[in-house]
Structures are given as C-alpha cells and as structure tokens.
Amino acid sequence: MATNSSVLEKNVLTFRS
C-alpha cells in the first residue's frame, strides 16, 4: 500500500509539473 501511494504521489507530481 505504501509503495502504491508513493508511486501515485510521484505520478501526480510529474503530471502537475
């Protein structure tokens, strides 16, 4: 779960960037 959350957060950051 923690890993999934991390990946999702990173994806959002990249998408926002």
Rosetta constraint file for C-alpha pairs under 8 A:
AtomPair CA 1 CA 5 HARMONIC 6.18 0.50
AtomPair CA 2 CA 6 HARMONIC 6.20 0.50
AtomPair CA 3 CA 7 HARMONIC 6.22 0.50
AtomPair CA 4 CA 8 HARMONIC 6.12 0.50
AtomPair CA 5 CA 9 HARMONIC 6.07 0.50
AtomPair CA 6 CA 10 HARMONIC 6.14 0.50
AtomPair CA 7 CA 11 HARMONIC 6.09 0.50
AtomPair CA 8 CA 12 HARMONIC 6.22 0.50
AtomPair CA 9 CA 13 HARMONIC 6.23 0.50
AtomPair CA 10 CA 14 HARMONIC 6.16 0.50
AtomPair CA 11 CA 15 HARMONIC 6.02 0.50
AtomPair CA 12 CA 16 HARMONIC 5.97 0.50
AtomPair CA 13 CA 17 HARMONIC 6.05 0.50
